[in-house]
Amino acid sequence: MDGPLLVPKIGVVPAQNAFSGNVGDQIDMLINIYTESGNGKFNSLKAIKKIGDEVVEETDLIKHDPKGHSTPFETGYVYDFNEHDINSPVTIRFVMEAVEKTESGGSVSTQSFKEITIETLP
């Protein structure tokens, strides 16, 4: 797979439901799909909380995962944002860079940044 891979927005959900199991499962599923069922290794995974165009919070999710999983969501740390006020319109963006270990002639392919966006409503 060459070039950047565009991940569509999951959609608009009520803020209080932004981190419900269903949405979390969708995020996890998308990440697994776009890293060959979780075999890719993320170098960087950040959750960016925006109000309008202003970034009000940025969290590096990888550092929260002591086991080094390729999908930090397994450990539930993505739900850290529940500790903050998300009952206002915000856009939360997950930015990933996946390095896929494909063994074709000993080469390792690197994929570009991918983004998953959740827009929340009050």
C-alpha positions in Angstrom: 0.0 0.0 0.0 1.7 3.2 -1.2 1.1 6.8 -0.2 -1.0 8.3 2.6 -4.0 6.4 3.7 -7.0 8.6 4.5 -9.2 7.4 7.3 -12.8 8.8 7.2 -14.4 10.6 10.1 -16.3 8.2 12.3 -19.0 10.8 12.5 -20.7 13.2 14.9 -21.8 11.9 18.2 -23.1 13.4 21.4 -20.2 14.6 23.6 -21.3 12.4 26.6 -21.2 9.4 24.3 -17.9 10.3 22.6 -16.0 7.6 24.5 -18.7 5.0 24.9 -17.8 1.4 24.1 -19.4 1.5 20.6 -17.3 4.4 19.4 -14.2 3.0 21.2 -14.8 -0.3 19.4 -15.1 1.5 16.0 -11.8 3.3 16.6 -10.1 0.1 17.6 -11.5 -1.7 14.6 -10.3 1.0 12.2 -6.8 1.0 13.7 -6.7 -2.8 13.4 -7.9 -2.7 9.8 -5.4 0.0 8.8 -2.4 -1.8 10.4 -3.1 -5.2 9.0 -5.1 -6.5 11.9 -2.9 -4.8 14.5 0.4 -6.1 13.2 1.7 -2.6 12.5 3.6 -0.8 15.2 2.7 2.8 16.0 5.5 5.3 16.5 3.2 8.1 17.4 -0.4 8.2 18.5 -1.9 11.4 19.8 -5.3 12.5 20.9 -5.8 16.2 20.0 -8.8 18.0 21.6 -9.9 21.0 19.7 -12.6 23.6 20.3 -13.2 25.2 16.9 -9.7 25.6 15.4 -7.9 26.0 18.7 -6.1 23.0 20.1 -6.9 23.0 23.8 -5.3 19.7 24.8 -2.9 17.2 23.2 -2.1 13.8 24.8 0.5 11.3 23.6 -1.4 8.0 24.1 1.6 5.8 23.4 3.4 6.8 26.6 0.4 5.7 28.5 0.7 2.1 27.4 3.3 0.2 29.5 2.9 -3.0 27.5 3.8 -1.3 24.2 0.8 -2.6 22.3 0.4 -1.4 18.8 -3.1 -0.3 19.8 -3.0 1.5 23.1 -6.8 1.4 23.1 -6.6 -2.1 24.4 -5.5 -0.8 27.8 -8.3 1.7 28.0 -6.1 4.7 28.3 -7.9 6.4 25.4 -10.7 7.1 27.9 -8.5 9.5 29.8 -10.5 12.3 28.1 -13.5 11.4 30.3 -11.7 13.2 33.1 -12.1 16.4 31.3 -15.0 18.5 30.2 -16.2 17.1 26.9 -19.8 18.3 27.3 -19.1 21.2 24.8 -18.6 21.0 21.0 -15.1 19.7 20.4 -13.2 17.8 17.8 -10.9 15.0 19.0 -8.4 13.8 16.5 -6.2 10.7 16.8 -3.0 11.0 14.7 -1.0 7.8 14.0 2.1 6.9 12.1 2.2 3.1 11.5 5.4 1.3 10.6 4.4 -2.0 9.0 6.8 -4.9 9.2 6.1 -6.6 5.8 8.7 -9.3 5.1 9.0 -9.0 1.3 12.6 -9.3 0.3 13.6 -8.1 3.8 12.1 -4.7 3.3 10.0 -2.8 5.8 7.4 -0.4 4.5 6.4 2.8 6.4 3.0 4.3 6.1 2.2 7.9 6.3 0.2 9.7 9.1 -3.4 8.6 9.4 -6.1 10.5 11.3 -9.3 9.5 12.9 -11.6 12.3 13.9 -14.5 12.3 16.3 -16.7 15.3 16.3 -18.8 15.8 19.4 -22.0 17.8 20.0 -23.2 19.3 23.2 
